[in-house]
Amino acid sequence: MPFQPEIASLPLATVLFLAAGYSGYFIANTGIRDHHKSVDVAFSSAVFGFFGLILHQTLVTHEINVYASTLLPYAASCLIGVAWRMWGRRGMRCVLRFLHVSYADELPSAWVSMFNVTGVDGTQLAVQLKNGTWLECDDLHRFAKAPNGPCVLGTNGDVLMYVTHYRLSGEDRRENAAVQFEAWGDEITFIPGSEIARIDLRRKKKLTFQAA
C-alpha cells in the first residue's frame, strides 16, 4: 500500500488553511523567528490562514473553479505576509507607542532587531575579533553577485564575509589582494560568533527609481 501522509486525507479547505497560514507566517517573520515558541508559530499561522480561508470560501460560494479558489487565497495569504513584514509590524508598533500601550518590539535582542529593518542596503562591514584583529569589506556591492554575497549575518551572531582588508592588533591596515581571483573564484571567510568582539555595519536607504 503506497504511503499517504495523514494531511492528504484532510479537506481541501483545511489543507489550504494550514499551508497558506504557515507560508504567510514564514514570509512575515523570516530572519526574526528563531525565538518563537510552538504556540507562537501555531497562532500566527492561523491568523494568516484565516484570511486565505475567508477568500477561499467566498470564491467557492461564487462557484469559482477549484484551481482559482485554491491558488488565489494561498497567494493572498503570502502577500499579506509581505505587507505585514514591510509595513504592518512597524505600523502596529507605532500605534502601540502612540497610545502608550507598550514600547517593546517583542524581539529578543538588538542583533535580531537589525534584521527587522527593510528598505536599506549594506555598504561596508567590519568585524573585530577577540584577539584584536579587524576584518573588513570596504564595498559590499562589489560582492553582490558572489556566492552568499555580499555577506551573511547569522541570527546566532556568526558572519560570512569577503575580507578585502585586515588589520592585525597593533599593525597597519592591509589589503587582501587574494579575495578575488578569476581562476579560482572569490574567497569567503566564516567567522564564528564566539570569536567576534564587535561588528560595524554601514547601511543606507535603497535608491528608488525616479522617472525622468
N, C-alpha and C positions, 0 to 999 in steps of 0.2 A: 504493500500500500504506500503510495507516494506521501512524502512528508508535507503536511499542511499546517502552517502556524495558526494558532487559535484566532489571531486577529483577522485572518482571511474569511472566517465564518461570520464575522460581525456585520451588521447592516452597513450599507454604504455611507449613510449619514454619520454613523459613529466613527468609522474609519477616517472620513473626511475631517470630522471634529478633532480627532487626535493628531492627524498628520498636519493639517493646516495650523492648528494651535501650536504645536511644537515648532514648526517652521517659523511662524511669526515670532515666537519667543526667542528662538535661536538668533534670528536676524537682529532683533531689538537689543539683545544682550551679548552679542559677540565681543569677546575680549574682556568682559566685566562680569562673567557669571560663575567664576571658579568658587566664589564664596557662597553660592546659592545652595540651599538645602533642598531635599526632595520635595517638600511641601511648597517651596517657592517655585520650583520648576512646574509642578502639577497645576497649581492655581494660576500661575502666569500663562501657561499654555492654554488653560481653559478660557481665559479672557480673550486671547486672540482667536481661539477656535470658535468661541461664541459668535463672533461677527461673521465668520465664514459659514457657520451653520445657519444663521438667520438668512443670509443671502441664498444659500442652497435651498432652504425651504421655500423662499419666495419664488425662485426660479422654477422649482418643481411644481408649485401651485399654478404657475402660468404655463405649465406643460412644456417647458424648455427641454431640449433633448439632454440625455444623461451626460454627455461629454461636456457641454457648456455649463450645465448646472453643477458639475463637479470641479472642473478646472478653473472657472471664474471665481468661485468662492475661495479656492485654495490660493489663487493669485492675489485676491483681495486681502486675505489674512497676512500674506507676505508683505504686501505694500503697506498695510497698517503697521507691521513691524518696522519697516523702513521709516515711516513717518514718525513713529514713536521715538526711534533712535535719533533722528535728525532734529525733531522739534518738540515732540510730546514730553519727553523726560525733562528737558530744560524748562519748558513752559510750566509744567506742574510744580517744579522746584521753585520757580519764581512766584507762582501763586501762593504756595505754602509759606514762603518767606514774607510776602507782602501782607498776608493775613496773620503773621506771627504764630503760625501753627508749628513750624519746625524749620530749623536752619541746617539740618543734616541732609546729606545727599545719599545716605544708605550704602556708600561704598566703603570697603574695609580699610583702605589705605590711600594716601596721596598718590602712590605709584599707580594703583588701579584707576584712580580718578583721571589720570592723564589720558587713558585710553577712551574715556567718555567724551573727549573733545573732538569734534569733527570740523571739517572745513579748513584744516591747516595742513601745511606741508613741512616736513622736517628739512632743514638745510645743512646743519652741521651737528656732529656728535663727538663728544669727548668722554672717555671713561678713565677714571683714576683707579688703579689697583691698590690694594692694601700695602704693597711694598713701595708705593710712591710713584710707580711708573704711570705715565699718561699715554693712552692710545687714542688717536684722533682720526676722524674722517672729515676733511675740510670742505667737502662738497658732496652731499648725499645724492644730489641729482646725477652726478657722474656715474653712479651705480644703479640708477633707476631700473635698467633693463637686465641687470645681472641676476643670477640665481639667488633667491632670497633677498634680493636688493630692494631698496638701498640699505636696509638694516632690519633686524628683528629684535624687538624688545619683549622678552618673555614676561608673562604675568608673575612668575616667581622671582624675577629680578635678574635673570641671565640675559646675555646680549650676544647677538651675531652682528658683526660689523666688518667693513672693509677698511683696514688700517692704512691710511695714506701717510700719516706722520706719527712719530712716537717720541717720547721724552723720558729717558731713564732718570731716576731720582738724582738730583744734583748735576745733571748734564744738560746740554743744549738740545733743542728740538731738532729732530732729523726727519728726512723724508724717507718713506718706504717705497723705493723705486720698483720693487718686485710685486706690488699689489696687483698690477695689471700686466699680464704677459700674453701676447697674442697667441702664441703657440699652445700654451697650457691653460689659459683662461685666468679668471680673477681669483685672487686669494682671499678667502673669508676667514675670519677669526672668531672662535667661540670663546666667550668669557663667562665662567660660572658665576652665579650671583654671590657665592661665598667668597670670591676673590675681589669683589668690587667694593670700593670705599665711596665713590662718588660718580654721578653721571650728569653731564651737562649736555642739554639738547636745545638747539636753536630751532624755532618754528616761526612760520609766518602764514598769514591767511592766504588761501589759494586765490590766484588771479581769476577773475570772472571775465568771460568774453564780452567785449563791447563792440557792437556793430559800428562801422564807420559812418 
